[in-house]
């Protein structure tokens, strides 16, 4: 087998467009008949996904795998760092949590992490026609150059060519590109093939003189200028979407709010609510007033006790109790579900100082953190959401759902006798569709809890709102009486936007020059 086509996308800043460009290029190469693998040597993110081989990777790499038409695999993101404090993180190697380290201790651990990175890289290069690599942050972060495995340290070790991408919408694009290039070593500079400029609005003719100057100044081409793709929806690697874009006051039928606590994780769970045309969704950050709502959602958390303490300090506990007194609905997902219970215990100090604290006491459950992390893709159905409260009309009893579980908590208590859903582990990749479905639904198990009054729902399922039927049922339960139009299908929207992104790359990037001397 001939060596694969390889290219690394590095950015001048965080959120410059690295994840987006890799996803779009993966879809472009897939269209041309190539078997493509995405790869991010080291990712730091609290948005993660469960892979086909039962591990955990950054959510951006799962999206890139979707763009490439391959099942997510732990080799696509061999090192994942999940911050638990400002100076420490859980370290996930090849999909499994191996340690919780301070930043200083992780620096000493990097040679071990680099060995895992190169093992994955070698496997991918032996199995794929093309491997597209995403850097992290910026390669010009001088304090992180020693033992770097995320950017040029990897590119040099693997002998991979690099393209730099910068976001012109931020301003200062020429300074970003020239400054980044200047701060690289001579060998690293030689590795940079050229540039891509992202998120341009306006008349490209007015930019041309700047592009000519940049090429003359650096001796490297600008391979393309990607337009600002308004409304493009792709799963965020970590950053929250702009809340202002989510607000539909005056036209939405259902008001939904969610807190942005310090260690919020897998906030992409709420993307279907943000995208729903009849939902006025708002993230509520620190210091912001907590407005009235029909539904409050407590998302996942990497440090549940610390984030619950933050919620209380921000006034959320009183606001939630007032919300429930007025008949509002409340959903907790994963860490948010754990917060709803009577007690949170972390006897081993897995997420902070060992100890326990009282939960919100809204569900009759207790949670203890254990070292073994639960990682599984699941499918199943919602329970009858009207069974406890007896509300009418019934909201699509047994609506199908699909998602994944990532949690270290073990939850018990009488509240689990009224589950929120019934689940089974999703079928393995080697099974036929019929075999997988038969295996999945042969032995459904209960998940989460539904309060006796029908107002409060807790679940461990990330992606709870993703399936159109489950989303419609949950919004009906929350008070959306008359859904308008067809169902909101997150998977279909994601696919359409990946194709839209690939179309833009095909139209605005010189792919032959970008991948030279490889032929695509």
C-alpha distance (Angstrom), angle and dihedral (degrees) to the residues before:
residue distance angle dihedral
X1 . . .
X2 3.82 . .
X3 3.81 118.6 .
X4 3.79 113.4 -84.5
X5 3.79 125.7 -109.3
X6 3.80 106.5 -99.1
X7 3.79 132.4 -170.1
X8 3.80 132.4 163.0
X9 3.80 122.0 -149.2
X10 3.79 112.8 -152.0
X11 3.79 124.7 179.4
X12 3.77 134.4 -142.4
X13 3.82 89.2 -135.0
X14 3.77 140.3 3.8
X15 3.81 111.2 -76.5
X16 3.81 92.2 20.6
X17 3.80 90.7 133.6
X18 3.81 104.5 -87.3
X19 3.81 95.4 132.7
X20 3.80 91.4 44.1
X21 3.80 95.2 49.8
X22 3.81 92.9 47.7
X23 3.82 90.7 49.2
X24 3.80 91.9 48.8
X25 3.80 94.0 46.3
X26 3.81 89.9 48.4
X27 3.81 89.6 56.2
X28 3.83 91.3 45.8
X29 3.82 93.3 52.1
X30 3.80 91.2 43.9
X31 3.81 88.4 55.8
X32 3.79 87.8 55.2
X33 3.78 92.0 56.4
X34 3.80 99.9 -101.3
X35 3.78 125.3 138.4
X36 3.79 102.3 -126.2
X37 3.80 133.0 -167.1
X38 3.81 124.7 -167.2
X39 3.79 116.8 -143.7
X40 3.79 134.5 -169.6
X41 3.80 111.8 176.1
X42 3.79 95.1 -159.1
X43 3.78 127.2 10.4
X44 3.80 128.7 -177.3
X45 3.79 108.6 -160.4
X46 3.78 143.5 123.6
X47 3.81 92.5 -147.3
X48 3.78 106.2 86.6
X49 3.79 141.1 159.6
X50 3.81 137.3 -149.5
X51 3.79 115.4 -113.3
X52 3.78 131.8 -139.2
X53 3.82 88.7 -106.6
X54 3.80 91.8 55.1
X55 3.79 100.9 -102.0
X56 3.80 137.5 111.3
X57 3.81 129.0 -103.7
X58 3.78 137.4 163.3
X59 3.78 114.0 -73.3
X60 3.80 91.7 -124.6
X61 3.81 90.6 62.4
X62 3.80 90.4 50.1
X63 3.82 88.1 53.9
X64 3.80 91.2 48.0
X65 3.81 89.4 50.6
X66 3.80 88.5 53.4
X67 3.80 89.1 51.0
X68 3.81 89.2 51.6
X69 3.80 93.1 46.5
X70 3.80 95.0 -120.3
X71 3.79 132.1 118.8
X72 3.83 114.6 -99.5
X73 3.81 111.7 -100.4
X74 3.79 133.6 -173.6
X75 3.81 90.3 -119.6
X76 3.81 88.6 67.9
X77 3.84 89.8 69.6
X78 3.81 109.5 16.1
X79 3.82 95.5 173.4
X80 3.81 120.6 43.5
X81 3.80 121.8 174.5
X82 3.80 116.4 -160.6
X83 3.83 109.6 -167.9
X84 3.80 114.8 -135.0
X85 3.82 96.2 171.4
X86 3.80 135.6 8.5
X87 3.82 89.8 -91.8
X88 3.81 104.2 29.2
X89 3.79 142.0 53.4
X90 3.76 143.9 -178.2
X91 3.80 108.5 -106.3
X92 3.82 116.2 -139.4
X93 3.82 116.0 -167.4
X94 3.80 120.1 -172.0
X95 3.79 89.4 -13.3
X96 3.81 98.6 -49.9
X97 3.80 129.8 99.4
X98 3.80 107.8 -117.6
X99 3.81 104.9 168.2
X100 3.79 148.0 -13.9
X101 3.80 108.3 -123.1
X102 3.76 138.8 177.5
X103 3.79 116.7 -120.7
X104 3.80 89.9 -103.4
X105 3.81 93.3 49.5
X106 3.80 91.4 47.0
X107 3.80 89.7 54.0
X108 3.81 88.1 59.0
X109 3.83 89.4 46.2
X110 3.81 94.1 54.1
X111 3.83 97.3 97.3
X112 3.81 88.3 58.5
X113 3.80 90.2 47.6
X114 3.81 90.7 48.4
X115 3.80 90.4 54.8
X116 3.81 89.0 55.7
X117 3.81 89.9 48.2
X118 3.79 93.0 53.7
X119 3.81 92.3 46.6
X120 3.80 89.8 56.7
X121 3.80 92.0 43.4
X122 3.80 92.5 53.7
X123 3.80 91.7 49.4
X124 3.79 92.8 50.2
X125 3.79 93.8 46.7
X126 3.78 88.8 54.6
X127 3.80 94.8 50.4
X128 3.83 108.2 37.0
X129 3.80 139.1 61.1
X130 3.80 91.9 -139.3
X131 3.81 135.1 16.0
X132 3.81 117.4 -162.1
X133 3.79 114.2 -161.5
X134 3.79 127.6 -155.3
X135 3.78 121.8 -156.1
X136 3.80 125.6 -149.3
X137 3.78 127.6 -117.9
X138 3.80 108.0 -35.9
X139 3.82 130.9 -32.9
X140 3.82 88.6 -139.2
X141 3.81 95.8 69.3
X142 3.80 94.7 119.9
X143 3.81 95.7 -166.3
X144 3.82 90.5 58.6
X145 3.81 98.6 47.1
X146 3.81 95.5 94.7
X147 3.83 109.4 90.7
X148 3.81 90.4 -5.3
X149 3.79 113.9 179.1
X150 3.80 99.1 165.1
X151 3.81 104.2 64.1
X152 3.80 133.0 1.0
X153 3.79 92.8 -2.5
X154 3.78 88.2 65.0
X155 3.82 94.8 37.9
X156 3.80 90.6 54.9
X157 3.82 93.7 45.7
X158 3.81 93.2 48.3
X159 3.84 95.7 35.3
X160 3.81 93.7 -126.6
X161 3.84 125.5 161.4
X162 3.81 116.7 -121.3
X163 3.79 136.8 -143.6
X164 3.81 119.8 -165.4
X165 3.80 119.7 -140.0
X166 3.81 125.8 -164.4
X167 3.81 132.5 -175.9
X168 3.80 110.4 -125.0
X169 3.81 91.0 -170.9
X170 3.83 87.9 71.5
X171 3.80 92.0 57.4
X172 3.79 128.0 -123.9
X173 3.78 94.6 66.3
X174 3.82 95.9 154.9
X175 3.80 92.2 48.1
X176 3.81 89.6 48.7
X177 3.80 93.5 52.4
X178 3.81 98.7 40.3
X179 3.80 93.0 41.2
X180 3.80 93.2 49.6
X181 3.79 92.0 48.9
X182 3.82 92.1 47.7
X183 3.81 92.2 53.6
X184 3.80 93.6 55.9
X185 3.78 123.8 93.0
X186 3.83 118.0 -105.4
X187 3.80 92.7 -101.9
X188 3.81 90.9 48.4
X189 3.80 91.6 48.3
X190 3.80 89.7 52.7
X191 3.80 88.4 55.4
X192 3.85 93.3 59.9
X193 3.80 109.8 95.1
X194 3.78 96.1 -173.8
X195 3.78 146.5 -70.1
X196 3.79 144.2 -66.5
X197 3.79 120.3 -160.9
X198 3.80 115.9 -149.3
X199 3.82 136.2 -154.1
X200 3.82 100.7 13.6
X201 3.80 119.7 175.7
X202 3.78 124.4 -168.7
X203 3.79 139.6 18.6
X204 3.81 110.7 -9.5
X205 3.80 88.7 -155.2
X206 3.78 90.1 69.4
X207 3.82 89.7 56.0
X208 3.79 96.6 49.6
X209 3.80 97.5 88.6
X210 3.81 89.1 54.2
X211 3.80 91.5 49.9
X212 3.81 90.8 50.1
X213 3.81 90.4 50.7
X214 3.80 92.2 48.5
X215 3.79 93.0 51.4
X216 3.81 91.9 47.0
X217 3.81 92.6 45.7
X218 3.82 96.1 49.1
X219 3.80 103.4 25.1
X220 3.80 89.1 -128.7
X221 3.81 130.7 111.1
X222 3.76 128.9 -115.4
X223 3.80 100.2 -128.4
X224 3.78 93.7 -163.7
X225 3.77 150.2 -29.6
X226 3.79 112.6 -126.4
X227 3.80 116.7 -150.4
X228 3.78 123.5 -123.8
X229 3.81 102.0 -93.5
X230 3.79 103.2 -149.2
X231 3.79 114.7 -143.6
X232 3.81 94.2 8.6
X233 3.79 107.7 163.5
X234 3.79 118.5 -155.9
X235 3.79 126.9 148.6
X236 3.79 109.5 -89.8
X237 3.78 116.9 -119.8
X238 3.79 91.7 -143.9
X239 3.80 114.8 -45.3
X240 3.78 119.3 98.9
X241 3.78 118.6 -117.2
X242 3.78 118.5 -108.2
X243 3.79 104.7 -82.1
X244 3.77 92.7 -151.7
X245 3.78 90.0 66.8
X246 3.80 90.9 56.3
X247 3.79 98.7 56.8
X248 3.80 116.4 103.7
X249 3.79 99.8 169.2
X250 3.78 113.8 173.8
X251 3.80 95.9 20.8
X252 3.80 104.1 50.6
X253 3.78 121.0 89.4
X254 3.81 97.9 -154.6
X255 3.80 128.8 47.3
X256 3.82 115.5 -148.4
X257 3.81 128.0 178.4
X258 3.80 134.5 -178.7
X259 3.81 132.2 -174.7
X260 3.79 121.9 -117.6
X261 3.77 100.1 -141.3
X262 3.81 120.3 -175.6
X263 3.82 97.5 -100.5
X264 3.79 99.2 33.7
X265 3.81 111.1 161.6
X266 3.79 134.6 -165.9
X267 3.79 91.4 8.1
X268 3.81 86.4 163.3
X269 3.82 84.2 83.4
X270 3.80 85.7 82.6
X271 3.81 97.0 50.7
X272 3.83 92.8 100.3
X273 3.81 88.8 57.7
X274 3.80 91.4 48.9
X275 3.80 91.0 50.8
X276 3.81 97.8 44.2
X277 3.83 110.5 109.4
X278 3.82 92.9 -143.6
X279 3.80 96.7 48.6
X280 3.79 124.7 88.6
X281 3.81 97.3 -156.0
X282 3.80 123.4 -174.1
X283 3.78 133.5 179.5
X284 3.82 109.0 -143.9
X285 3.78 112.7 -148.8
X286 3.80 132.2 -166.2
X287 3.78 114.8 -56.8
X288 3.81 94.0 11.0
X289 3.78 121.6 127.4
X290 3.82 114.0 -104.2
X291 3.82 105.6 -124.5
X292 3.82 127.0 -153.0
X293 3.79 113.4 -87.7
X294 3.79 143.2 173.0
X295 3.81 92.8 -133.0
X296 3.80 133.4 24.5
X297 3.81 117.7 -163.8
X298 3.80 121.9 -163.2
X299 3.82 105.5 -158.6
X300 3.79 129.3 -155.9
X301 3.79 124.2 -65.4
X302 3.80 135.5 -159.4
X303 3.83 91.2 -153.5
X304 3.78 105.6 34.0
X305 3.80 99.7 177.2
X306 3.80 93.5 46.1
X307 3.80 92.4 46.8
X308 3.80 92.0 47.6
X309 3.80 88.9 52.7
X310 3.81 87.7 50.8
X311 3.82 90.6 50.7
X312 3.77 90.7 53.5
X313 3.80 92.3 47.5
X314 3.81 89.4 51.7
X315 3.81 92.8 52.3
X316 3.79 97.2 -108.8
X317 3.81 96.8 129.3
X318 3.81 92.8 60.5
X319 3.82 90.7 41.5
X320 3.82 91.9 52.1
X321 3.80 92.8 49.8
X322 3.80 90.6 48.8
X323 3.82 89.4 47.5
X324 3.82 90.7 53.7
X325 3.81 93.0 47.1
X326 3.79 88.3 58.0
X327 3.81 92.1 51.4
X328 3.81 100.0 -99.0
X329 3.81 122.8 151.2
X330 3.80 126.4 -119.5
X331 3.81 130.9 -159.7
X332 3.80 126.8 -173.5
X333 3.80 120.2 -167.3
X334 3.82 120.5 -159.2
X335 3.82 104.0 -50.0
X336 3.78 88.0 18.4
X337 3.81 88.9 54.8
X338 3.80 90.1 51.4
X339 3.82 90.4 52.3
X340 3.80 90.2 57.3
X341 3.81 92.6 62.5
X342 3.79 132.6 85.2
X343 3.80 100.4 -102.7
X344 3.81 139.7 15.1
X345 3.79 115.2 -158.3
X346 3.80 127.6 -172.8
X347 3.82 102.6 173.3
X348 3.83 93.9 166.9
X349 3.79 96.5 45.7
X350 3.81 93.1 -118.8
X351 3.80 92.9 155.7
X352 3.80 100.5 24.4
X353 3.77 139.0 -46.9
X354 3.84 112.3 4.9
X355 3.79 113.0 -104.4
X356 3.77 144.3 79.0
X357 3.78 138.5 -97.8
X358 3.77 138.2 -168.9
X359 3.78 116.5 -91.8
X360 3.78 124.4 -144.7
X361 3.81 89.3 -82.5
X362 3.80 94.4 -136.5
X363 3.82 96.0 123.7
X364 3.80 126.1 41.5
X365 3.79 95.1 -119.1
X366 3.82 137.4 105.9
X367 3.80 128.2 -154.1
X368 3.80 131.2 -151.0
X369 3.81 121.0 -172.7
X370 3.80 113.7 -129.2
X371 3.84 128.5 -171.5
X372 3.81 95.7 -116.5
X373 3.78 111.3 83.7
X374 3.81 117.7 -143.7
X375 3.82 109.6 -130.4
X376 3.78 119.6 174.9
X377 3.78 142.6 132.4
X378 3.79 110.4 -128.4
X379 3.76 142.4 -168.1
X380 3.76 129.7 -173.8
X381 3.78 143.1 107.4
X382 3.75 139.7 -74.8
X383 3.77 119.0 -104.4
X384 3.79 119.7 -116.7
X385 3.80 98.5 -73.0
X386 3.80 91.5 -162.7
X387 3.80 96.2 53.1
X388 3.78 97.4 92.0
X389 3.78 101.0 38.1
X390 3.77 98.0 29.9
X391 3.82 92.2 -136.7
X392 3.78 120.1 166.7
X393 2.91 138.7 -102.2
X394 3.79 101.2 38.4
X395 3.80 111.4 -122.5
X396 3.79 108.0 -131.7
X397 3.78 97.6 -61.6
X398 3.79 110.6 -140.0
X399 3.83 96.0 17.3
X400 3.82 111.1 -179.5
X401 3.78 118.5 -108.6
X402 3.79 136.9 178.8
X403 3.78 131.0 -169.0
X404 3.77 143.6 112.8
X405 3.81 141.7 -93.0
X406 3.81 126.2 -130.9
X407 3.80 112.8 166.6
X408 3.79 143.9 124.2
X409 3.79 94.6 -158.1
X410 3.80 123.5 105.0
X411 3.79 109.2 -155.8
X412 3.79 125.5 -160.6
X413 3.80 139.2 162.2
X414 3.81 143.0 99.7
X415 3.80 91.8 -72.0
X416 3.80 89.2 74.1
X417 3.81 89.1 70.1
X418 3.82 86.4 80.4
X419 3.85 101.0 52.0
X420 3.79 122.8 -164.7
X421 3.80 93.3 -144.1
X422 3.79 145.4 1.2
X423 3.79 116.1 -125.7
X424 3.77 145.9 -179.4
X425 3.77 130.4 -173.3
X426 3.79 111.3 -91.6
X427 3.79 116.7 -104.6
X428 3.78 119.6 -88.5
X429 3.79 119.4 -105.2
X430 3.81 93.2 -112.1
X431 3.83 93.2 57.9
X432 3.77 122.8 91.9
X433 3.80 114.9 -114.8
X434 3.80 92.0 -106.3
X435 3.82 92.4 48.5
X436 3.79 91.4 48.1
X437 3.79 93.9 50.2
X438 3.80 92.2 47.9
X439 3.80 91.5 48.9
X440 3.80 94.0 45.8
X441 3.75 98.1 52.5
X442 3.77 99.1 36.6
X443 3.80 92.0 86.9
X444 3.78 113.9 17.9
X445 3.80 115.7 -173.4
X446 3.80 128.1 -154.9
X447 3.78 121.2 -101.1
X448 3.77 130.3 -164.7
X449 3.77 128.1 -26.0
X450 3.80 141.3 -82.9
X451 3.79 118.2 -153.0
X452 3.80 119.7 -117.5
X453 3.80 91.6 -112.6
X454 3.80 92.6 50.7
X455 3.81 94.8 -121.6
X456 3.80 101.6 105.5
X457 3.79 129.4 55.3
X458 3.80 127.8 -177.5
X459 3.79 126.2 -174.2
X460 3.80 140.5 167.1
X461 3.82 91.6 -145.0
X462 3.77 116.4 114.6
X463 3.79 107.7 -157.3
X464 3.80 90.7 37.2
X465 3.81 90.9 149.3
X466 3.81 98.0 39.0
X467 3.81 100.9 92.3
X468 3.82 110.8 76.0
X469 3.84 94.1 -132.2
X470 3.81 93.6 48.9
X471 3.82 91.7 46.7
X472 3.80 91.8 50.8
X473 3.81 92.2 47.3
X474 3.79 94.2 48.7
X475 3.80 93.2 47.4
X476 3.80 89.7 48.4
X477 3.82 88.7 51.7
X478 3.81 88.9 49.5
X479 3.80 91.7 53.8
X480 3.80 109.1 -86.9
X481 3.80 98.0 141.1
X482 3.77 104.1 178.4
X483 3.82 116.2 30.5
X484 3.79 111.1 -156.3
X485 3.79 124.2 -144.9
X486 3.79 125.7 -7.7
X487 3.79 127.0 -33.5
X488 3.80 120.8 -71.6
X489 3.81 103.9 -112.1
X490 3.80 110.0 -166.8
X491 3.81 94.2 -174.3
X492 3.80 92.6 52.8
X493 3.81 91.1 47.2
X494 3.80 91.2 50.0
X495 3.81 92.0 50.7
X496 3.79 92.6 47.7
X497 3.79 91.9 50.9
X498 3.80 92.8 47.8
X499 3.80 87.9 54.6
X500 3.80 90.3 46.6
X501 3.81 89.8 51.6
X502 3.80 92.1 48.3
X503 3.82 90.4 49.4
X504 3.80 89.7 54.0
X505 3.80 91.7 50.0
X506 3.80 91.4 48.7
X507 3.81 89.8 51.3
X508 3.81 101.0 42.0
X509 3.84 108.3 28.3
X510 3.80 126.3 72.4
X511 3.79 95.1 -130.4
X512 3.80 95.4 179.0
X513 3.80 90.4 57.4
X514 3.80 93.4 40.8
X515 3.80 93.4 55.8
X516 3.82 97.4 34.5
X517 2.98 127.5 167.6
X518 3.82 87.1 25.7
X519 3.77 115.7 80.0
X520 3.78 117.3 -132.5
